[in-house]
């Protein structure tokens, strides 16, 4: 049968005669040092401790910075891949929307397409991909890409009158700008 160790036991270290003699010798040598020498030794040791603490603080700060940068790089990489996939997915989504519009105009039942589009909308929402609402807004080059200009003295300059292709934002970044038609007050006159 093996002996079980009792966790309440206190380990005892027996000091040999040699260790005891060395301890006494070191104690006697330290007693021979003057107070000034001891203070100098203490100051040196305190400086070493301070230097090591500073080094540890710098290493810890470097580690924390590296950790933050690594996490940021990983998040950017993942978001970049999701954005690439979503751009390809949005092409398919646009095709489904166009098909639904054509079938609706032809009085064909679109219940199946509506169901698919609803699932696609859920997927976009799950990955924080939201459409950019542009119609009636003022042109913003960060969100929109103007591909057509019309003259309309009734509307403010650079008002978006038509969405040609829907734009989308993912994680507060534009992954696809909205293609729009904007207004100008009047035609430029050349003279």
Order of alpha helices (4+ residues) and beta strands (2+ residues): alpha-alpha-alpha-beta-beta-beta-beta-beta-beta
